[in-house]
Amino acid sequence: MKISRFFTLSDLAITSGVDDSGASTYTTFLVRAGYVRLVDKIEGFKVKGNQNRYQLIRDSGRFAPMVRATQGGCWDQNEQRFYQFDVKEAPHGHVA
């Protein structure tokens, strides 16, 4: 992530030694905390081998962010700061 700034889930899984599911979960949390953004979304992977591409947008330093899902965010070891996940408003009915 840090070297090329752009990556796929397979890139992350291979370089970090985790499976695709772990890479996907971690990346989803990083997107929600504002460290990473989705650059190219491939709908339904119509062509074999195509994958979503992500970009690192917040490089705070040497240590990777620690996901704290139960606390609702990521702990940044470099800045000694907690970043909350984006809170999405739940859909609701019409207001009278």
FENTARA-V86339 format. One line per field, one symbol per residue. phi: phi as a letter, one per 30 degrees, with the letter a starting at -180 (. if undefined). psi: psi as a letter, one per 40 degrees, with the letter a starting at -180 (. if undefined). burial: b if it has 24 or more other ideal C-beta (glycine too) atoms within 12 Angstrom, else e. A space follows every 10 residues. Layout:
BEGIN
phi=???
psi=???
burial=???
END
This chain:
BEGIN
phi=.ddcicacdd eddddcicdd dddddddedd ddcidbbdcb ccdihdcejd bdcbbdcbcc kdcddcdbed cilbccddch bccdddccdd dbdddd
psi=dddediiidd dddddefiid dddddddddd ddeediihdh hhhefdhheh iiiihhehge adiiihhgdd efahhhddef ihhiihhhhi iiaih.
burial=beeeeebbbe bbeeeeeeee eebeebbbbb bbbebbbeee eeeeeeeeee bbbbebebeb eeebbebeee eebbbbeeee eebeeeeeee eeeeee
END
